[in-house]
Amino acid sequence: MTKIQKSAQDARALLAEFERHKEAAVEDPHINPVARLASELFLALEQGEASIEALSVTAAALGDEAFEDRARDFHARRAGGHDLGEALTDLAEKGFDAFRATVERARAGIVFTAHPTFALGAAKRDLIARFPGEDDAALKAWRGELAALSADGQDDITLRYEHDEARKAIENAQAALRKLNAAIIETARKTFPRRWAGLRPNPVSIASWVGYDLDGRSDIHWGESIRIRISEKAAQLRRYEAALGEAAGLVKDGDIETLRSEIGKAAALAEQQAEAFAGDLYDPDVVVKAANLLTGEEEGRLISLAPAIETISAKIEAVEDEDAKTALILLRAEMEACGLGLARIHLRVNAAQVRSALRADLGLDPETGFLGRSALDIAAKKSTAARERAVNFGSVFLEKMTARRQFMLCAEILKHIDADTPIRFLIAECEAPATVMGAIYLARLYGVEKKLDISPLFETPPALESGGRFLERLLREPEYRDYISGRGRMSIQLGFSDSGRFMGQCAAGLAVERLQVLFARALAEAEMTDIEALVFNTHGESMGRGAHPGSFQDRLNHLSTPWVRSRFARAGIPLAEECSFQGGEGYLHFQSPALSEQTLNLVWSGIICEDEGDEGDRFYRDINYSWDFYRGLKSWQEQLFQRADYRHALSGFPQRFLFKTGSRKAKRAKGGGFDLSALRAIPHNAILQQLGAPANVACGFGMAAGREPERLVEHIDNSGRMRALTSLAARARSLTDLSVLRAYATLYAPHYWSSLAVAAGTSKRADAYEAAQEALGAGETSDAFHRLTDFLSQDLRRFDAILEVEGAGVESAHRDRLSALHAIRQALMAKAVSLVAGAPPFSRRHDIAHEDLIEMVLDWRLEETIETLGEIFPARAPANAAFESLKEQVEDHAFEGGAYPEIHADIIAPLRDIAVASRTLSQAIANHYGAFG
């Protein structure tokens, strides 16, 4: 067996072969180890020395190794942190008043968000949750389960699926919150024996926007949002019913049993109401029937828990048994935290939708009119004069403006589902204060302003950079100050999505930190320190979208740094921090009761214990250099985003490396050709990962350091903030291999296929290789990849030198494996091109030419290629079926007129195998980064 035959069948041998090419590349810079290995594997496939099946098995083995490392790393990053028992003991030592002030205000919040991040599938998420550590016997069994799972088997991702998964995570989070509350009460019972029963614990808020987020999507019908909200109400009422049953056993009180019965009737009614809203709500008759069931005075109708909470509070005071008291306190805490729903809800729309809804009322141009200084005044005056407008479900049905309809839904939810629990109203891409004031006008118009927290999202680079002035201008408006005073809080949302695409993830982190500091300053200058500042940081699970790859505490501190917390504390402003757990990979933190309990404790104790900034930190003392560095980093990333070669690299075949991971479309709707800004953040990040170059995280440091790299090194040495930021980029750098990018350039180079044709001589393969060469034209894709790699290498060479000084290095234990996976993929891609290019001639009647098919496979539209080939070359002729009832039968396809079974066996079947392997490879590569995008 030759080396390459062994490499194709054995992962260790493959890595050894790659290492040999790496060593050769040290002596000869013309050698690309990834391209060399890919070419060897491809030629072995062509010559029959290797098989697609063998390479697929090898790729799966490497992918399973990466998955195991990912599971191990997931649990390792959650280790340590602040111990809950110690945190509670330390807090109790400060006295009852300080203890109470901390545990009765939700300083931490968890928001379950969606988006396309369900790459792993439920079975693999469960495996990560159950990772056994280093127990040999358990690990062997775990690996057996992993081997039995196919990367090709994906869940059917729909909005219903996403909501079901979110519900499971929320229910686990609720159980964890109950245990956290129990730990708080237990500590108080021991430390404050005479006062503990008066506590109303509320340490962590739980919210969700799954089913309510309409930013960038039009596939969620308003009726589906209502159905989801009512179904969540029904599920939560069943939780209360069960808890009241347990409490009744302890309290031995008829009032509690009566309350349990009432809650059960309300749950049954809510279940009927949810079912009614599951019908065809495009039919007015169905809407009327469902609405009447929801809004009528039906038996069991319950829209407020206030009477129930009052009853429970009375029993807490009356009952003597401390365990019974505790059970009732915990139930009341859950009712006060969740209300009539599994979690609080976030409705989200886009600023453009709000502006369009306001156009007629405010007389402002939605595109430009909201930006002027007078626009805020106009919106404030309109808000002052607003008179409440009654609405019903007929109004909702007939309303065409998305934003207005969402405000109407708020009104209907508060009137007929849950009258007490506040709703968050998020406005994405909000860059004008007038948009917020206009939203307040709409809230008043529909009578919901007293229960609605309107929250602008600062996410784009312009919004983050001008956000401080935005907040100052808004806080100077008396009508706005009256609104937030009435709510008792001012809410903002900060995003790592668009910012991470346009200005790079590290620069985005610095911009987010700066805006939070300016938020504290703006509230202090407006003398609004008596209200709560609520900051919701939305981020993803991977380092491509705002999640730090360090410890869990590093993750929390990346979202809201200790310096930020100290600025709010110094100004005397109560701060609440919310963070998102997004899609399947975010829900992984709540995959099991044990993980959920650990996660909730890490979030709460991490936030309450990390509130002191380091005044001696070099980053903050030498702020002029720090912000020069930020501007250099941001400028480099913005230059990258504008490059034609970068756009070319992300617009073509790499998009097909992604597979459907969520119900939302990967691109925003925009006209014309490919617009990189229309590509959403998650697929944008995922493509970079799939190319082995997470440039929006790893790059920019080298060039931003400029001619003073030693000064950056000094900052890293003397600044915890700069070290944390650098470690984020360094982790991405360790998973970046520019040889991978250059190898894709080689694969798409016409001269590579020309050389293959020359080597093939007079064989049929030579014609196929020349056909591929001709389809590649002038080699624009290859040139773009080479130019992009040259640009990235200039920065990374300088960054590598900085990392070497720091002793971090750039090598990764996993990078060789990652590069080898890319070599396998490239070999299979070349084989797919060879197969299609070698297909026999066919008639023009199929409305497609042979060269079109080759271009299709080069664009990696593999499923489309397979389907088209199947139509051109059917496996069985349609007429054959008519003769199957002949008594005289023959064997071995004695007649197959118009059928091409050999094409299916020799071309189409191998292409299907390559398509399956491609999905395996995509998931294997994603596992190295910790998430898909």
Steps between C-alpha positions, in 0.01 A plus 500: 500500500642839401522793740213680336281185498561467872441872556160482332391227739668598826475835675837468674675414175328794330625741766850353473495558125387857555782552749747377238373762254522770768863415563571516127331841482748637753778437247299595192243784532346395167360192672151535644450201734120515480493524120764227472306260720170583327654435159650169612163385636320610184743315273467193722124518450545532125735202484289278724754497782254673731123509522243763587373270773845466659557876497153555646574259783832674568330839500234372740771366733678837501164670551421278798834592653417867453156445651650333806748785541211743467303321772805491728569868439135593560507351848852623577402861427213469748729378779608739770322832521343633815365235736133562573525403867795731555330782311187470716703477821706806408182686412330404828798632694417848370175498700135440428433825317789447255400135460142594429592777257707257295272194492176691443612682185575306183852626431548213254278394215491214252329539162439203272533608139474306173670549161666225294729332753365148535793339318564219746157345524329403824674163534847651484409782736388237745832318458696814583282555806574142613875509433648267766841661537794267542312195632641241256205259503240775471704678233519182292121463513458870418725466197293204385186714508679772307619258232141386447384852415527630146582861424270463202196449720374852571196606696210655309553864595174696506372779721298241694816295553694805615224591743478145637875499561482843662220377726707207620787735580268748675341228711844379609598861574187544711582190702853633549364838609281329756809327642692828506211662685498206741872548566437870568220420746706228669788743553260761634335250736837421653631856512187708560264273697256779586483679165546239227129435445452853368730442202364501145797357304535612138868450409478413128246588232410256225372618162461382141442649157452168319181543301487876560804631311395652167828677422597386154231238461145499375420132551358533853127566482361714781267214590795267553647745751168507685471120490852466641429753773180323608663156488776634726234632736332160511829322570591740780157467659550124507828561683322715755225240536757231580688726742176591679419130533833445673450808719152385600654185642727709721265780595184292552286796401177505303577836340812360335306203365230737368769710331649186344160412353454852359845492341422161347179633341690799362760265352232292329344811350837628379564166331169535313585858405841403366342228289249752360786725385665204326243521220511685168518859621486633146129407525302777680249246635778302669642823648159598638447160662848492653482862616160453662628201696798705620321825582167368630413447864556125489518290815858491618603828335810628678704801388665601828681309773465789746213335698690168510819672617300685768354171624842335511653801678232477769574130549875567525433729796249266660672162470739396778686212336820634344507242218145592403596869518796434272289310246254788480777761474655310209164471324429871546847583366432298186163666450650847540790422268314320220141618527261320270768366270806277495718806455466870438477580132698726269330623185749623244452706185727704278532878527395529136172325587440747782578799279265376228222460754555857620521666161139613479469602866825697527527624144865392477678324217586148629838510325631845600244688705576330833864612502447873535508686832137603470381141452533417871302810593226408256484143635498623863215745436301231322564265792372758748179546301440128439158372601450129554344317209296187568592192298380143467610199297317640201734799518797264512369297205449808283818689592769482230780687681716251690600738780145619565378141502766409758385781729143377455612150595654645816164655580312174443751299704475740792119513482425132448801281586716659772420845638796527736821380336698768312593452134828605342469672163833485316574723203784374280725731295382798700718800415268796570356607840181602322433134419492417871279797579272403213475149644397652834229691312372172352514334841284780643272487199421135578503539879803280578770751602473413870592135442735535204878550517600648164862412434714625209762263363847642435676259271634656183834687522335844451242420769764385748724800432224761522301316767629721781364814333178311418443422869591852615256655252223261601554566870470876445143448381252547792244266345758222481614555860136483612459174311805324652419640846160339472659172402775525763768403248667597175566207267749466217617208292857457372588264216809312388340389174528776241779668695706182488454478124575860412766600753630168627415319819776647720433858393129435553572387856684825570221707342236320706699562818540870417128544437412338833732744678337789310158365603602530865634850439186614315270382781718668761511829310122488454467438877307182430692287750185384678394273213646168393728482198423181311754382242417199283811371325409272209774271386555150373676192624798503266790741505368621164218681674596639833553199728840490663682164465641520854326411824133565564603801708706625205187473291297709745778756535533527123135601473512747786846563640575555870594855398146555364344366820724726708391808300134434577581423864703821535207703363258324736295360210352150546609287205324191360689288249326263261676267258367278225527126462441450134358206312602140552854576602384758753231269631778244556578685824149400611491157338462316831386595851858473628642724225218750549561525872872551443440760227256706703730498801798600285308789345360639824804458724731617220309824452449590866863422591675675209408863555836665570713645221879502517593868523864411426424313178730633224218494244299758694798706625652537152166557330644706213706204380216258570259689278761553231536122502120460485475736203783317320335163565160623386647668190680182395186290539289753309759493222476120494121511471517736202751293304372348176699180558343457845154543349589252224622243751180515704261518208579180312550132572574535876136594561410145402716362780226618734189298564163608630533564871196714577163620377616851410646570156877543474469824305295811548280586207684745273474556129775469240801271513691369797518755780737393776324728748180301439666178616405447863764485769473129578550374142763769448697370798432139408641547149821644644526202731435261214789662312734457795537877542281668768648833389244723669633375836862404438613789287579869536726488807823488302426801283330693783820469702668693217859602560467456876440128552705515820251750642214260433701229675536734800125549504439127488747448785348773719132485417253226585260658253747486213606145590138385492448662161826361361419149620179514296691588183779253584253213528363585157855531366583153628217368283601695190711337229565713193623186323135395493398818316786462254405136445147605399666748265697212349188287459335782303810585294466417128870413480453224761245325280712566192794329672277206588396472135862496384585231754196293394628485140253346258265349758138605529583675822706755307187618318314533829784701655514732201124549522542605864783733399282667237210536746728688740566762233760757599519371856332793676418288806855376536640850462257639758600235754868567442457877538295457817759263647780747422308775678432288809855369517646852536300551818536151644878498457519803729247355744699177517808697603302667780364166619848347499625781724207428729583129497157414364617374163270435210502123479190310594482136597196477277617700199665209317183298535298796375729545199483129422121518495522780245735286289245217502225742400707643215584152374131410496414830330755428228357150461148642463623738229679215324186282510274769356754618245540139387127445442410401142354751253126556512229667298434876511134421555572499872549881494841468658846455355781280629704805596202625705508178701873541563450857616220377725722248676787751522253727677442200730128489420533128547140400565387700198770336288391152610135576431577641154717202408220268611257677267742488206602140561203310653580169670205329332319593185135595566381249243663207679230482765237423236676170415551372852185284476633298204501128580825463311758680717871556435787571736779756522314786337489339158309804385558839661416737218526858623641399840847565641560274801878524449489881534319459831748244623816675380414870540178576685542252787857618574378860492236414757767346720708816463198713597459299821872527571485876440246542780713283729801720424310823562396387844847360578658834411241698700574292810848654518350847546244408764193593296374540146554872442 
